Amino acid sequence: MAKRIDLEKVREYYEKSKARAQAERYSLERDWFRNLLYYLGIHWIIYSPQTRKWQPRKIAKWVPRPVTNKFASVATTIMQAFTAKDPSTRSRPATDSPEDIGAAQVADKILPVLLEEVNATQARKIGAAWKVLTGTVIYHPHYDNDPKHGTTFVQHMQCASCKATFAPDEAGEPVEMPQQAMGNSQPIASDLQAGVQGQPSPMPLPVGAPPQLQEQPEMSESSCPKCGSPNVASAVDPTGAQIGEELPNGKMGLEVFSPFEVFMDLEARSMDEEQQLLVRRRYPLDVIKRRYGHPELESDNNSNTGGMIGLNLLRAVAYAAGNAMYGTGIASGRNVGDDQSVTVDQLWIRPCTDFPEGLVAVYANEKLLNEKDIGDGLPYRDVNDDNKPIWPWHLVPFDYCPGRIFGRTPLDDVAPKQEQRNKLESMIQLILSRTANPVWLIAKGLGVTQITGEPGQILEGNWGMDPRLVPQRIAGEGIQTSLIAWLEKIDSDIEELSGTFDVLRGNAPSGVTAGTALRLLLERANTRFTPAIKADEKAWEGICRDLLCIFQQNGTEKRIARIQGPGNTWEVQRFSKADIRGAVDIIVEAGSSAPKSIVGDQAMIQDLTTGGVINPADPNTQYKILEKFGSTDLLGDIDENIKYAQRENWKFVNEQKVPEINPIIDNHPVHLMIHKKLALSSDFEVMPQQQRMIWLDHIVSHQMAMMPPPMAMPMGGEAPAEGQQESDASQSADNGAEQIQGEPNVPPQQSVSEPGEPPLFPGA
């Protein structure tokens, strides 16, 4: 049951947050908005301190305004560097208890399913764009209770004493019951609402069923919220029909917010120090009505910011298109009567003196939308850590800026260079159009025919016998080489400031062919982004952990995991929140999301080959090299045999199916290599001895199949001498020993299983 909250105090916090949100942010938003305009190709603009707006630069119409958008090229390259590889996550138990160890194993399998459900790949792309263009991005893992994701009927409960009917989440504390009646202390029934554990609902009986056929409802372990009686049961009407309501199933989500939409204390050093924040975003009016149940809400066409601040600037980006040289391309937002959107403010407050459980207040049109459940506190709790509130907000800066919460981006340094480049290109274009063209010198009063430049044109004039009066053509002045050198210098500065060298784009710089030099250049490029990548990986740990906690609290539907194994094998597993009952920590491997370059990998392999460290003629090495570049299909039959042998390994471990040798299609050296990998793994060590011996028997069979057939005695020939026969036999034995050195020397028809023991698998 929601606790009573002083709504006037909530309104006071909200008004203060709005006032703080509108103060002293315009200087930051000015640079963010400029970077967005530059990214869209709108460059010839200037900022007006009086109006606090970007507007087209006033230039004479005859002045060219060229734009070679190096800014967008650099931004796209950096975005690609952040999204080229997803962070590699793994789960580890918080303690050494069996419950935590089992939860970690399940979390490793279900986490990829949750990341796919929230579309983490798309979220990372959007986040990378905001982080590169503005220097900051904010992620918000959450559970979306929108009814569009489906609903489930939840039966209410009824008190046998006072006949009151109430929802399961309104029930009082459970009464003490005998241990044998309590059963498992950790209920695993599916929760049908965020933070609500419902009772199992009996099947409805037909309407009008005789009383003697109606099952008596089971008593609950909860108490009535009105009279405190423990005699509560599932609610049914006189006809036996269930009494309850449809509640949304919900869906896991990961929302990405730009700094335009999140208002907080700018002096905080990290998100851990933020005690409250205000989130402002526009949503379709129908979505808000459906989610909060306020049909009287009306659409608005303002962001409640009092000017060109925050959300208004962000809305203008949607309409910022065109060519700035003609005074278009910078819009101020939509202003039409058919706007069916509404601005929603979400005020998040950490647990404090006024609100011990924290608070989430949702406002639209100055109206509190979640008044009914505002007393529930923060919506998400860590079920494995004393139900402590979770703060599901993760701010990721590009470069940390001391003294403020928001980060900075190298594009802030690239923007002035882009403006300088635009002006230089404009001057070069003016030179080409005004002084580089050839001109004619013609004396006045000669009556010279107009010179058109047509081939074979006849020029008539009155210059007579004075050759000085003949029209002369003067060649134009070319562009000075210093201007071209200056242009190249600007491009070099942009590359240096942004860290986007050629090798990061997958291109080898001109004149650089040595593998070591290429790898050094790649290391130099990666060093620029190392702090940002570490901050991104650290934030991703918290995001994944929040997703697991939110799923443990709210996940009502089972998730299906399709796990791909070796050799294109697939395993389908189903998970629910009841499968994760322990405390789990999420770890991201350091540097796993760092950008990689094919040029650098090729250079490293080339150096290792030249130094004799690896042998590219070895089939195993060849496969590893081709696998690294995704070109194993070049091996043809060998690649198919590798996948086939991997499937045999998987079936032996998971289905206890013993593979059979097929001398027609099996490539024995390949199968031998793949099967030995399984025999050397840690999983093989924990197998039963009889199972291990069967696998070794299969390996020996491949080895025997690789041996050359024995030499046949020639027809009509004499038998070899006794000494020669013994020598040949000894040599054959030596060859066989070398062929299967280190493996059980057992002929293929002989099993290595211990005598008297039944076979472990059918047909073994």
C-alpha positions, -999 to 999 in steps of 0.1 A, spaced: 0 0 0 13 34 -9 23 56 19 8 91 23 31 118 10 29 156 15 20 167 -20 27 203 -12 62 194 -3 65 174 -36 53 205 -55 79 226 -37 107 203 -47 94 203 -83 93 241 -86 128 244 -72 141 218 -97 125 237 -126 141 270 -114 175 253 -112 171 237 -145 166 270 -163 196 288 -147 231 290 -160 229 263 -187 227 283 -218 265 285 -223 267 247 -224 236 243 -245 250 268 -270 280 246 -278 258 214 -278 234 229 -303 262 243 -325 278 208 -327 244 194 -338 240 220 -365 276 215 -377 269 177 -379 238 185 -400 259 206 -424 246 240 -412 279 259 -407 276 296 -417 260 306 -385 268 330 -356 257 332 -320 237 362 -307 243 369 -270 213 392 -269 188 366 -281 208 335 -271 202 320 -305 222 307 -334 213 326 -366 226 327 -402 257 348 -406 251 381 -425 274 380 -456 271 396 -490 253 375 -515 283 373 -538 305 358 -511 306 320 -516 298 298 -486 314 264 -493 313 236 -467 335 205 -467 320 188 -436 352 175 -419 333 179 -387 307 153 -395 334 129 -409 353 131 -377 322 127 -356 311 96 -375 345 80 -372 345 85 -334 310 71 -331 321 40 -351 350 36 -327 326 35 -297 302 11 -313 324 -13 -333 325 -38 -304 301 -44 -276 316 -48 -241 322 -83 -230 303 -90 -198 304 -119 -174 287 -126 -142 303 -136 -109 287 -147 -76 288 -121 -48 297 -148 -23 307 -184 -24 273 -197 -15 258 -223 -39 228 -200 -44 250 -171 -56 271 -195 -78 240 -209 -95 226 -174 -100 258 -163 -117 256 -192 -141 220 -184 -150 228 -146 -153 255 -154 -179 228 -169 -201 199 -146 -195 218 -113 -197 222 -115 -235 185 -121 -237 177 -90 -216 202 -69 -237 184 -81 -268 150 -73 -253 160 -37 -245 177 -34 -280 211 -26 -263 229 -23 -297 206 5 -309 208 22 -275 246 21 -276 245 37 -311 222 65 -300 243 70 -268 275 72 -288 261 99 -310 251 120 -280 284 114 -262 304 124 -292 284 155 -302 277 169 -267 302 151 -245 276 134 -222 249 108 -225 226 94 -198 212 58 -198 181 48 -179 173 11 -175 136 6 -166 106 -16 -168 79 -3 -191 44 -11 -178 26 2 -210 -5 -21 -216 5 -23 -252 30 -51 -241 0 -72 -230 -19 -77 -197 -25 -104 -172 -55 -108 -149 -47 -105 -112 -73 -118 -88 -81 -96 -58 -83 -109 -22 -113 -108 2 -114 -107 40 -137 -133 55 -143 -111 86 -151 -76 72 -158 -87 36 -134 -60 23 -120 -66 -12 -85 -54 -20 -56 -60 -44 -28 -84 -34 -3 -55 -30 -26 -38 -5 -25 -68 19 -10 -64 53 20 -82 67 17 -120 68 8 -137 100 30 -163 117 23 -198 105 38 -232 113 70 -240 93 55 -269 75 27 -247 63 51 -220 52 69 -241 26 97 -224 8 106 -191 24 113 -176 -10 81 -176 -31 86 -182 -68 51 -173 -80 52 -150 -110 47 -113 -100 20 -97 -120 29 -61 -112 61 -42 -102 68 -52 -66 36 -73 -63 37 -109 -54 2 -124 -63 -14 -155 -50 -21 -184 -74 -55 -180 -89 -79 -210 -90 -96 -220 -122 -130 -203 -126 -160 -225 -122 -190 -224 -145 -216 -197 -137 -243 -211 -114 -223 -241 -102 -238 -258 -71 -223 -247 -38 -212 -282 -30 -191 -283 -62 -174 -250 -55 -140 -253 -40 -133 -235 -8 -107 -208 -13 -74 -214 4 -64 -191 32 -36 -166 25 -6 -158 46 -15 -121 44 -38 -100 66 -66 -76 58 -54 -40 55 -87 -27 71 -94 -50 101 -61 -69 103 -77 -103 102 -56 -131 87 -87 -148 73 -83 -136 37 -87 -156 5 -91 -152 -32 -120 -130 -41 -150 -144 -61 -185 -132 -67 -217 -151 -58 -216 -169 -92 -180 -181 -86 -164 -157 -110 -130 -142 -101 -129 -106 -89 -98 -88 -100 -82 -65 -127 -61 -66 -158 -25 -55 -151 1 -49 -177 29 -75 -183 55 -49 -190 87 -50 -209 124 -44 -201 137 -11 -215 168 10 -218 161 46 -226 188 71 -238 186 107 -227 206 137 -240 219 164 -217 193 187 -232 167 166 -213 183 160 -179 186 188 -154 207 183 -123 233 200 -100 261 210 -124 286 212 -95 283 175 -87 314 154 -95 295 122 -104 261 108 -106 266 92 -71 265 128 -56 233 138 -74 205 138 -49 178 147 -74 173 152 -111 146 164 -134 140 146 -167 120 164 -194 108 147 -226 79 149 -249 57 118 -254 27 111 -276 -5 122 -257 -21 88 -262 8 70 -245 6 92 -214 -31 88 -211 -28 50 -215 0 47 -190 -13 71 -162 -50 71 -168 -57 108 -172 -81 112 -201 -85 150 -194 -49 157 -205 -44 180 -235 -15 184 -259 8 214 -255 33 230 -278 58 243 -253 85 228 -232 77 248 -201 112 261 -201 105 298 -206 127 303 -236 152 287 -260 165 264 -233 169 226 -232 140 209 -248 132 237 -272 167 235 -287 164 197 -289 130 201 -307 146 225 -332 170 198 -343 142 178 -358 135 207 -382 171 219 -387 176 210 -423 184 228 -455 212 252 -465 222 279 -441 236 301 -468 201 311 -478 190 318 -443 172 286 -438 180 254 -418 177 267 -382 142 261 -369 127 270 -336 104 240 -332 70 229 -343 42 253 -340 11 238 -355 -23 231 -341 -23 193 -347 5 186 -323 -6 155 -303 24 155 -279 28 165 -243 58 175 -223 64 152 -193 86 161 -163 99 133 -141 113 144 -107 136 117 -92 147 122 -55 170 99 -36 160 88 -1 163 119 22 148 133 53 116 145 36 112 113 16 129 83 33 120 59 5 129 83 -23 104 97 -47 94 98 -84 69 125 -93 55 127 -129 40 160 -140 24 171 -173 5 204 -178 14 212 -142 -6 182 -131 7 154 -109 0 122 -128 11 95 -104 -5 107 -72 -20 73 -65 14 55 -61 38 84 -55 42 71 -19 58 38 -30 92 55 -32 118 47 -58 103 20 -81 132 -4 -83 148 -23 -55 178 -46 -51 161 -78 -39 195 -93 -30 207 -64 -9 180 -57 17 157 -43 -9 178 -11 -11 166 14 -37 183 14 -71 192 47 -87 188 37 -124 206 66 -139 240 63 -155 258 94 -168 287 87 -192 310 116 -202 334 116 -231 361 134 -213 358 141 -176 359 179 -168 369 187 -133 344 207 -113 313 198 -132 291 168 -139 288 172 -176 318 161 -198 333 176 -229 340 164 -264 369 169 -287 345 182 -313 344 215 -292 380 220 -304 372 208 -340 344 233 -345 366 264 -346 389 247 -370 359 238 -392 349 274 -393 384 285 -402 385 259 -430 351 272 -444 364 308 -445 397 297 -462 377 277 -488 355 307 -494 386 329 -501 401 303 -524 368 302 -543 368 340 -546 403 339 -560 393 314 -586 363 334 -597 378 369 -596 415 369 -602 423 335 -617 403 341 -649 421 356 -679 411 391 -690 414 413 -723 429 447 -726 411 468 -753 417 505 -760 385 526 -761 370 538 -794 385 510 -815 351 494 -824 363 460 -815 338 431 -820 326 416 -787 350 387 -778 330 356 -770 358 330 -771 342 309 -798 365 289 -820 374 307 -853 359 340 -842 369 370 -864 378 401 -845 372 434 -862 386 468 -850 400 502 -858 435 497 -846 450 503 -881 488 501 -884 496 506 -847 503 473 -832 500 487 -797 463 491 -801 457 454 -808 437 438 -779 459 419 -754 450 390 -732 464 389 -697 465 355 -679 449 353 -644 467 348 -611 467 313 -598 461 303 -562 491 307 -540 506 274 -527 506 288 -491 468 287 -491 468 250 -501 495 243 -474 473 262 -449 443 240 -459 463 209 -454 475 222 -420 440 227 -409 431 191 -419 461 179 -400 450 199 -369 415 185 -371 429 149 -372 453 156 -343 426 173 -321 400 145 -327 424 115 -327 409 102 -359 440 91 -377 439 72 -410 448 39 -393 416 42 -372 395 43 -403 412 12 -416 435 30 -440 473 26 -440 490 60 -440 509 69 -472 544 56 -471 539 33 -440 541 -4 -448 559 -19 -417 536 -38 -394 552 -24 -363 547 12 -375 511 5 -383 505 -10 -348 522 20 -332 499 44 -351 469 23 -341 480 24 -304 484 62 -307 449 65 -320 434 42 -294 452 61 -266 430 91 -272 398 72 -266 411 50 -237 396 71 -208 362 74 -226 361 37 -233 369 29 -197 341 52 -185 317 35 -210 326 0 -197 323 10 -161 288 25 -168 278 -6 -187 285 -28 -156 260 -7 -137 235 -8 -165 236 -46 -168 234 -51 -130 203 -28 -129 187 -48 -157 192 -80 -138 178 -65 -106 148 -50 -124 141 -83 -140 143 -101 -107 117 -77 -93 93 -72 -122 98 -100 -148 65 -118 -151 70 -136 -184 96 -163 -191 124 -153 -214 138 -177 -241 175 -179 -247 188 -193 -280 224 -202 -273 246 -209 -303 273 -235 -296 303 -247 -316 297 -260 -351 264 -240 -355 247 -260 -327 218 -243 -310 203 -248 -275 170 -233 -264 165 -225 -227 137 -207 -208 143 -185 -178 122 -166 -153 130 -143 -124 127 -173 -100 159 -188 -116 180 -159 -103 178 -160 -65 213 -151 -55 235 -120 -55 254 -115 -87 280 -90 -98 285 -80 -134 320 -75 -147 331 -60 -180 364 -72 -193 387 -42 -195 394 -30 -230 369 -55 -245 351 -26 -263 383 -9 -276 382 -3 -313 401 -28 -334 415 -23 -369 419 -50 -395 451 -32 -406 466 -35 -372 457 -72 -369 471 -79 -403 503 -61 -394 506 -81 -361 502 -114 -380 527 -103 -405 553 -95 -378 547 -128 -360 551 -147 -392 583 -128 -401 597 -134 -367 590 -172 -369 567 -171 -339 538 -187 -359 538 -210 -389 511 -200 -414 515 -234 -432 501 -252 -401 464 -260 -407 454 -251 -372 472 -217 -375 456 -211 -409 422 -217 -394 428 -193 -365 440 -166 -389 410 -170 -412 386 -172 -383 399 -139 -370 390 -122 -403 358 -141 -408 370 -160 -439 370 -196 -428 349 -205 -458 381 -202 -479 392 -235 -464 363 -253 -482 360 -289 -471 383 -283 -441 360 -257 -427 330 -280 -430 349 -308 -412 358 -285 -384 322 -275 -378 311 -312 -381 337 -323 -355 326 -294 -332 290 -306 -334 302 -341 -325 320 -326 -294 288 -308 -284 265 -338 -288 289 -360 -268 290 -335 -239 253 -325 -239 235 -355 -254 260 -383 -245 260 -394 -281 291 -412 -292 303 -402 -328 309 -427 -354 338 -426 -379 328 -421 -415 359 -429 -437 342 -414 -467 337 -378 -455 358 -375 -423 390 -355 -426 409 -374 -399 436 -348 -390 409 -322 -386 387 -344 -364 417 -354 -344 426 -317 -337 391 -308 -327 385 -339 -305 418 -334 -287 407 -299 -277 378 -314 -259 400 -339 -242 423 -311 -230 395 -290 -216 385 -287 -179 350 -301 -187 366 -333 -198 384 -337 -165 352 -338 -145 335 -364 -167 331 -400 -154 361 -422 -161 341 -445 -184 329 -416 -205 364 -402 -208 377 -436 -219 351 -439 -246 361 -405 -260 398 -415 -260 388 -447 -278 372 -425 -305 404 -404 -308 425 -436 -312 402 -448 -339 409 -416 -359 446 -422 -354 444 -458 -366 425 -446 -397 453 -423 -405 479 -451 -405 489 -464 -440 476 -499 -449 500 -529 -444 521 -539 -475 507 -570 -493 530 -599 -503 538 -599 -540 522 -627 -561 545 -656 -566 573 -641 -547 594 -657 -521 588 -651 -484 612 -626 -469 640 -639 -448 635 -644 -411 659 -615 -402 643 -592 -428 608 -601 -416 617 -592 -380 633 -559 -392 602 -549 -412 580 -557 -382 602 -537 -359 602 -508 -383 564 -510 -387 560 -510 -350 582 -480 -346 563 -461 -373 530 -469 -355 544 -458 -322 555 -424 -337 521 -421 -353 501 -423 -321 527 -412 -296 512 -401 -263 478 -419 -270 466 -453 -258 480 -479 -283 448 -498 -288 436 -512 -321 404 -498 -335 384 -529 -329 394 -531 -292 376 -509 -267 395 -492 -240 366 -496 -215 373 -517 -185 363 -554 -189 330 -564 -174 315 -529 -174 284 -522 -195 287 -495 -221 279 -460 -209 260 -450 -240 237 -470 -263 257 -486 -291 291 -479 -275 
